[in-house]
Amino acid sequence: MQSFAVYAKKLNIYSKLEYISVSFSTQLSYVALDLLAISGILGDLELDNNIIKGLGPFDILYGNIGKLPILIEFNNQLNPKHLITICN
């Protein structure tokens, strides 16, 4: 993550970021948003209340981080073929 953040910060010097598009599982949402923050993408996250559903296992949110548009595609489903047994 640190290497990604270093390169992202350098790229921000040479090119203006116009939008963000990310895709992750909901279990990784905090890590994904933290990675954006340590890469220099800061500001309040304001999401639209409309969630686009029904596109396979993905739902889509959109909004802004500060003034930067963001599109978040997230998978909120578990694979039923991989059952995890916690207790017998």
C-alpha positions as CSV (number, residue, x, y, z in Angstrom):
1,M,0.0,0.0,0.0
2,Q,2.8,2.4,0.8
3,S,4.4,2.0,-2.7
4,F,1.0,2.6,-4.3
5,A,0.6,5.8,-2.2
6,V,4.0,7.1,-3.1
7,Y,3.4,6.7,-6.8
8,A,-0.1,8.1,-6.6
9,K,1.2,11.2,-4.9
10,K,3.9,11.7,-7.6
11,L,1.3,11.3,-10.3
12,N,-0.9,13.9,-8.6
13,I,2.0,16.4,-9.1
14,Y,2.1,15.8,-12.9
15,S,-1.5,15.2,-13.7
16,K,-4.8,16.4,-12.3
17,L,-7.1,13.6,-11.1
18,E,-10.6,14.0,-12.8
19,Y,-12.6,11.2,-11.2
20,I,-12.2,8.0,-9.1
21,S,-13.6,4.6,-10.0
22,V,-13.1,1.8,-7.5
23,S,-14.3,-1.7,-7.1
24,F,-14.0,-3.9,-4.0
25,S,-15.9,-6.1,-1.7
26,T,-17.7,-4.5,1.3
27,Q,-15.3,-6.3,3.6
28,L,-12.4,-4.2,2.2
29,S,-14.2,-0.9,2.1
30,Y,-12.3,0.7,5.0
31,V,-9.0,-0.4,3.5
32,A,-9.9,0.9,0.1
33,L,-11.0,4.3,1.4
34,D,-7.9,4.5,3.6
35,L,-5.7,3.8,0.6
36,L,-7.3,6.7,-1.2
37,A,-6.7,9.0,1.8
38,I,-3.0,8.0,2.2
39,S,-2.6,8.6,-1.5
40,G,-3.6,12.2,-1.0
41,I,-7.3,12.1,-1.9
42,L,-8.9,13.9,1.0
43,G,-12.2,15.5,1.7
44,D,-15.7,14.6,2.9
45,L,-17.3,11.5,1.2
46,E,-20.7,12.5,0.1
47,L,-22.7,9.7,-1.6
48,D,-26.0,9.9,-3.4
49,N,-28.8,8.0,-1.7
50,N,-29.5,6.0,-4.9
51,I,-27.9,2.6,-5.0
52,I,-27.9,0.9,-8.4
53,K,-28.6,-2.8,-7.8
54,G,-29.2,-5.8,-10.0
55,L,-25.9,-5.8,-12.0
56,G,-24.8,-9.3,-11.0
57,P,-23.2,-9.4,-7.6
58,F,-22.3,-5.7,-7.7
59,D,-24.1,-2.6,-6.4
60,I,-23.0,0.8,-7.4
61,L,-22.8,4.0,-5.4
62,Y,-21.7,7.4,-6.7
63,G,-21.0,10.8,-5.2
64,N,-18.0,13.0,-4.4
65,I,-14.9,13.1,-2.2
66,G,-14.5,16.8,-1.8
67,K,-15.2,18.1,-5.3
68,L,-13.9,14.9,-7.0
69,P,-16.5,12.6,-8.5
70,I,-16.3,8.9,-7.3
71,L,-18.0,5.8,-8.5
72,I,-17.9,2.8,-6.1
73,E,-18.7,-0.6,-7.4
74,F,-19.0,-3.1,-4.5
75,N,-19.7,-6.8,-4.1
76,N,-21.9,-7.5,-1.1
77,Q,-22.4,-11.2,-1.7
78,L,-20.7,-14.3,-0.5
79,N,-20.0,-17.2,-2.9
80,P,-22.5,-19.9,-1.9
81,K,-20.1,-22.6,-3.3
82,H,-17.6,-21.8,-0.5
83,L,-19.3,-22.5,2.8
84,I,-17.4,-21.5,5.9
85,T,-18.1,-23.6,9.0
86,I,-17.4,-21.6,12.2
87,C,-18.7,-24.2,14.7
88,N,-19.8,-27.8,14.4
